[in-house]
């Protein structure tokens, strides 16, 4: 919807407030109509596939697997790589600031 609005090339600055409100209401109407049509299609497909009521519906869901040792090792490798990259970046920035003379810190107001 937003791409469609942008593609129309509407000059928003030259429009008056009532025109902007009318245009906004037109887009809200179109969006809500589209939403209700989509919901209607979903309900028709559910009815065709035999969905009767929530009480009669059975949901089959497999249990989620736990974290295995491979998962833990992969997460540790990603964490180590991230820490290595961050440390390298920080040390490089610290070395560059020290070379530029920005590493000197003076305490006090004098």
ABEGO torsion letter per residue (X at the ends): XAAAAAAAGBBAAABBAAAAAAAAAAAAAAAAAAAAAAAAAAAAAAAAAGBABAAABBBBBBBBBBBBAAAAAAAAAAAAAAAAAAAAAAAAAAAAAAAAGAABBBBEAX
